[in-house]
């Protein structure tokens, strides 16, 4: 059966910094294999075409406040050139011009914000971010956050739950099944049961040899709230797609994960 696919978790960088940024990411997370790619747009387009993937959501986190606007314009510009790209923006806890920037994003077809606390050096529930989350909720935008790293504890369920409960209409995507590197179902269950909570399977099933505990975590989420993502460039969209197909999930559920769930979630335009 041929399925349509949206890879909703990919990172891209300008060519001149792509390799440096990707290698730094791999080294930070002490990943079990070298990066599959180096994060350039050309590599991603080639990988998507080779894998038969229809769309990819692309983003890059601002590590300082002054990078916010340049990154958002870079992401928007690449999405203008690549019809397969769905742009997702960034903010930073120290960025003050967030109302105007969020308005600019919406005017230019960017409806989501990616936060990566580990690289941005603040906690996900930093009080400076709450006015930004409120503005996003008010304007029907969504949040996607890297979730989990037991070494630093700046993200994960205990950081996301206060956001999702304070802003119940803010749709939140907790990446990596909600707690990368700490697959304790008791920690993730309260998060997974929130009605405005979504997740992706990137850097989860493919990351660990013992996949069994992850099936239980996956079952905690609303089955319509689970998305497919590869976490390019660390992982290969081609390889990750094959690994996902080999999870022995119900075919209809797999089709929803690959395409239907995110297509419904992303109601701003037809995919």
Secondary structure, 3 states (H helix, E strand, C coil): CCCCCEEEEEECCCHHHHHHHHHHHHHHCCCCCCCCCCCCHHHHHHHHHHHCCCEEEEECCCCCHHHHHHHHHHHHHHHHHCCCEEECEECCCCCCCHHHHHHHHHHCCCCEEEECHHHHCCCCCCHHHHHHHHHHHHCCCEEEECCCCCCCCCCCHHHHHHHHHHCCCCEEEECHHHCCCCCCHHHHHHHHCCCCEEEECCCCCCCCCCCHHHHHHHHHCCHHHEECCCCECCCCHHHHHHHHHCCCCCHHHHHHHHHHHHHHHCCCCCC
